[in-house]
Amino acid sequence: MKIKPSISTKSIAVLSIIVMLFSCSKRLDQIQVSNKTDFLPMSIAENINTKYTDSGRLTSILVSSKMINFSNQDFPFYEFPEGIHLTLFDKKKASSTVVSNHAMVYNETDLIDLRGDVILTTATNDTLFTDQLYYDQKKEWLFTDFPVKFRTKDYITNGNGFDANQDFTNAQVLEVTGRIYIAE
């Protein structure tokens, strides 16, 4: 004798399959939404003009039209997609400037990545031109492997790379490709 499944058994089987499909679909939607929202910034600031002080002494002024805060990520960072203009002041109040088309500040490594028409001008008017420059905040060290032009009072030196301490007292162009003496 054959037992035919009752209508209620068929309905339960169909209902179970539909529930499984909807629950899988719902989980897929959640994953897709999660992937889209996981990389949203914590905040966006526009037209910033930030002054930093140390022990009551003005140390720098950062100006940028846009800053995106991704400090909510596993590897937190701040992005300045429209560039920066940074003025640094030494203890004698002499100023140096850094300008770039794009900047990234990485919290965990204390690295600043400057890109696109980077121009760094020191208080003594030495000027570095490059398309990319890193600044290690912990070591107070600037470096790049990109082509550079470094202009001092007496020379214009071109090369592939640059290393310098923060105050440029130990600055050197790497892989020098040309050097021009500037006569007064």
HUNOR-V209535 format. One record per backbone hydrogen bond with DSSP energy under -0.5 kcal/mol. NH is the residue of the N-H (numbers start at 1). CO is the residue of the C=O. E is the energy in kcal/mol with one decimal. If there is no record, write none. Layout:
BEGIN
NH,CO,E
NH,CO,E
END
This chain:
BEGIN
4,2,-0.6
10,6,-2.1
11,7,-2.5
12,8,-2.2
13,9,-2.1
14,10,-2.6
15,11,-2.8
16,12,-2.4
17,13,-2.1
18,14,-2.4
19,15,-2.5
20,16,-2.4
21,17,-2.4
22,18,-2.7
23,19,-2.7
24,20,-2.4
25,21,-2.5
26,22,-2.6
27,23,-2.2
28,24,-2.4
29,25,-2.4
30,26,-2.2
31,27,-2.4
32,28,-2.6
33,29,-2.6
34,30,-2.7
35,31,-2.6
36,32,-1.6
37,33,-2.2
38,34,-2.1
40,37,-1.5
42,69,-3.1
43,69,-1.1
45,67,-3.1
47,65,-1.8
48,64,-2.3
50,62,-2.9
52,60,-2.8
54,57,-2.6
57,54,-1.8
59,52,-2.8
60,52,-1.4
61,87,-2.3
62,50,-3.0
63,61,-0.5
63,85,-2.4
64,48,-1.9
67,45,-2.9
68,79,-3.2
69,43,-3.1
69,67,-0.5
70,68,-0.7
70,77,-2.5
73,70,-1.5
76,73,-0.5
76,74,-0.5
77,70,-0.5
78,105,-2.3
79,68,-2.7
80,103,-3.2
83,80,-1.7
84,100,-1.8
85,63,-2.1
86,98,-3.1
87,61,-2.6
88,86,-0.5
88,96,-3.1
89,59,-3.0
90,94,-2.4
93,90,-2.0
96,88,-2.3
97,121,-2.7
98,86,-2.5
99,119,-2.2
100,84,-1.7
101,115,-0.7
101,116,-2.6
102,115,-1.6
103,80,-1.3
104,113,-2.0
105,78,-2.7
106,104,-0.5
106,111,-2.9
107,76,-1.4
107,105,-0.6
108,76,-0.6
110,106,-1.3
111,106,-0.7
112,135,-2.0
113,104,-3.1
114,112,-0.6
114,133,-3.0
115,102,-2.7
116,131,-2.8
118,130,-2.3
119,99,-2.5
120,128,-2.4
121,97,-2.6
121,119,-0.5
122,126,-3.0
125,122,-1.8
127,151,-2.8
128,120,-2.8
129,149,-2.7
130,118,-2.1
131,147,-0.6
133,114,-2.4
134,143,-2.9
135,112,-2.2
136,141,-3.2
137,110,-2.7
137,135,-0.8
140,136,-1.3
141,136,-1.6
142,164,-3.1
143,134,-2.1
144,162,-1.8
148,159,-2.7
149,129,-2.1
150,157,-2.9
151,127,-3.4
151,149,-0.6
152,150,-0.6
152,155,-3.1
156,180,-2.1
157,150,-2.6
158,178,-2.9
159,148,-1.9
160,174,-1.5
160,175,-0.8
161,146,-1.3
161,159,-0.6
162,144,-2.1
163,172,-2.1
164,142,-2.1
165,170,-0.5
166,140,-1.7
168,165,-1.7
171,168,-0.6
172,163,-2.8
174,161,-2.2
177,158,-2.4
178,158,-1.4
180,156,-2.7
182,154,-3.7
183,181,-0.7
END
